[in-house]
Amino acid sequence: MFNKNEEFVKIGAIAGRSGLSVSTRRYYTELGLHCETYRTPGDICIYDRSETLKRIDEIVSISNDKTLKEVAAAV
């Protein structure tokens, strides 16, 4: 299912690479800041690695002077 280049990864891999916890990533998804790329038949969230990391960088840079709910409204 996952290719060797890790283009698509689970939430834990995104959390590890971004420096954010899994619960923070889930909270970002709940707020609509980012969505998973797809879900497996087993209901596992799968993310596009590069797009998700870019989005997290954008969220973190915007959120320095705003609440996450304000960021969600802005993006």
N, C-alpha and C positions, 0 to 999 in steps of 0.2 A: 504494500500500500504506500509506504513512504519511500521516496527515491533516495539514492545515496547522497545527493547534493543537499538533502534536507530542505527542499523548497517548501514543503508543508510539514508542520510540526504540531505537537500537542502543546497545551497551555503551559506545562511545566518547563518546556524548552524555551518558550518565549519569555517566561518569567526569569529564567536563569540568564538568558542573554541580555535582557533589558535591565536587570538589576532590581526589578519589581517583584513582589511576592505574587504567588498564584492568586491569593485572595484579592490583591489590588487589581490584577488583570481581570478577574471576574467582576469586580466592582465597575471597572471601566466599561466592560461589556454590558452590564446592567444599566448603566447610565446612557448607553448608546454611543459611547465614544469610539467604540470599535466593535465589529462583529466577527465571529468566526467565519472562515471561508466555507466550511461545510461541516456537517456532522456525520459521523460514521453510523452504520446500522446499529451499533452498540451504544449510540448517543454520546460519543466522544467528540469534543470540539477540536477541529483542526484549523490551523491558521496558516496563511501564507507568510512565511518567515520574513522576507524582506519588506513587504508592504506593512506588516504589523509593526516591525521595529521602526520603520519610518514614521508611522502614525504615533507610536508611543513617544518618540523624540519630539514630535510636533505638540502633543498633549502636554508633555512635561515643560516645554519651553513656554507655552501659552499659560499654563497654570501657575507660573511663578507669581503672578499678581491677580489671579482670579480663582474662584472656587471651581471645583470640577463641574458643578451644575452650570456655571456660567460658561465654562469651556464647552460643555455639551451643546449649549444653545448657540455657541459661536461656530462650531464645526459641522 
